[in-house]
Amino acid sequence: MSDFVDETGVFVKAGEGGAGAVSFRREAHTPRGGPDGGDGGRGGDVWFVANRNVASLLAFRDHPHRKATSGRHGGGKGKHGPGGEDLFVPVPEGTIVRSRDGEVLADLVAHGDRWLAGEGGRGGHGNARFLSNQRRAPDFAEQGEHTEEQFLVLELKLMADVALVGFPNVGKSTLIAAISAAKPEIANYPFTTLVPNLGVVRTDDGFEMVVADIPGLIEGAAIGRGLGHAFLRHIERARVLVILADIAPPEARMYEADRDEQERVLLGELLDYRPELLERAKIRVAARADLAPDAAAEAAVDGWLPVSGVTGEGTRELIGAMRRAVEEARETSEDPSAYVVHRPEPEGIRVERELDGSLRVIGREARRAIALSDLTNPGALAEAQRRLKKLGVNRALGRAGAKEGDLVHIGTMSFEYGEDDLA
């Protein structure tokens, strides 16, 4: 099984808030000490953090759940519960986070970029928080906020300056091994490269560029043929494309297509997948030049760069051409560190009618308004009504067409609507 994973699902759950405590001072000579219940602790957040030391999404394949710790409950004598610890989940640079519906939520490009995948639940207030001139002995507290598990899709697009694009077995792996420290698997059979390989090319004066060996493309890759369609996404971020065509004699290569036909197929697949890829800087390389000296000379006349990863022929010229193209692309392209994060707008309050005709009030603040320890307690019920009134829930129900006697749901609480109940 491959140790490279570039797409996976993950279940994320932030920590839940701790409940507030109901407590009263019990001390000698203090018969009416008043409420002293402490607040519950806040639940931990879940963050996705781009990390250059993480190469793939392999860690999520067998362990797809990420859960932060919950806050602890409050206690008597004003003791507040400790908060849960935040969970920082490392992901590779170039990771895109999508919702279950495919909406892009974040694009973590550079090392250190982070995105809040799950916000921890707020801790509940203890009964000491509800003390007022009108309420001298509150005997209720607030529950901690519950959090829901959500499913997210992670997709990796490699961050490379140069992508090597070609048919299977045209020498891409041999070439990247010759010009960098990468050690890809090399063998004489189709689809040797089953996962992308990254190599860092360093010149004598310290210039660096990242080169990606993309698994071989064949005709129809953009619509699912072969292996290439699963890896076309890794070409998207490359600044420069190196188009490799095998110029070995027909009996030494695995495909009948000649140099120009290979180029036509490769460019056609890029066009079908994402047309703007053809606007990238391109370097045409006549690969395996050591096997066909005459064809290599002809390719050079036609503007191709003859290269052999086995003998090293043309590799210095190729590195020079890649460097010039990368430097120019870096100067003219947008800064990839400006990563995209889509933050949801505040949820607010809204009312939806259920299939059975009842009404459901949706919104984080509405759920928090009724998250009290005992709604059968007159004081707690009065506090819930006060909060709902302040949020404008009654007005929202009226706009939604609520009528006397309609069943209304808010979180786990249900009640019959009365025009004066929340007025």
C-alpha positions, 0 to 999 in steps of 0.5 A: 500500500502506498505511503502517499495519500493526496485526498482523504476525509477527516472527522473533526470535533471540537471540545465541548464546554464544561457546565457551570455549577450550582452552589451556595456558600456554606460557612460558619456564621454565614447562614446566607452566603449567597451563590458561589458556583463557578463557570465551566471551562471552554472546549478546545479548538481544532486547527489545521496547520500547514507543515513543511515536514509533512509530505502527504495525508497518510496520517488520516487514512487509518485515523480519520478522527480528530477531537479536541479535549472538552472543558471541565465543569465548574465547582463550588466556592467560585472554582472555574473549570479548566478549559480544554486544550486546543488540537493542532493538526499538521497537514502538508503545504498545499492542502485544500480543505473542502466541505462535504458539499465540495465548497472550498473552506481553506487553502493552506499554502505555506508553512505555518498557515492555519485554519480553524476547523472546529471551534470549542464550545463555550463553558456554562456560567455558574449560578453566581453569574445570575445574581442580581437585585431581583434574583438574590439566590439563583438556583440554576446554572448554564450548561456547557455548549455542545459541539457537533462532529463535522466531516471535511475533505482534505485534498493535497496539491503539491507545491512545486516550481516545476512539474515534469509531465510525460507518458509513463516510462519516458525517464521522468524518475531517472531525470529527477534522480539525476538533477536532485537528491530524490530517490524515486523507484525506477523500473522497466515497466509501465506506471513505475511511478505510482505517487508524485515525487518531489526533488529540490534542485540546488545550484552552485550559487544557492538557488533552489527550486522544487521539481515534481515528477508527476505519474505518467499521463496517457491519452484520456487521463483527464477523463479518468484513463490510466493513473494520471487523472488522479495526479493532474491536480499536482500540476496546478500549482507548478510555475513551469511545465517540462514536457518530456517526449521519448525519442528512443527508437520505436523498439525501445519505447512502450508507445508508438507515438512519436515525439510530436504526437506525444506532445500533442496528447500531453498538451491536449490532456492539460487543455481538457483538465484545466485550459489555463495550464497551457499559459504556463511557461513550458520547456520541451525536453527530448528524453532518453537522448542517449538511445537516439543520437540522430533523433536528439540532434534533429530535436535540438534543431526543432527547439527541443532540449535533448536530455538523458538522465542516465548519462547526464547529457543536457541536464545542466542546460535543463537546470539552467532553462528551468531556473530562468523560467522559474525566476521569471515566473516568481517575479510575475506570478502572485505570491502563493503565501496569500492563502485563501480562507473562507470564514462563514458569516455569523449564523444569526437566528432563523426559523424553519418549518418542519415536515410535521408543521412545527417550527424550529428556531436555528442559531447558536445564540438561540440554543445558548439561550435555553441551555440552562440546567433546569428549565422546570425551575421558574427562575431558569425559565424566566432567564431563558425567556428574557434571553430569547426576547432579547434575541428577537426570537418572538419576532422571527416566529411571527415573521415565519407565520407562527400561530397560537398553539404551534409547536416550536423547537429550540435545541432540545426544548419544545413549547407551544407558541403563544403570542404573549409568551416571548413578548 
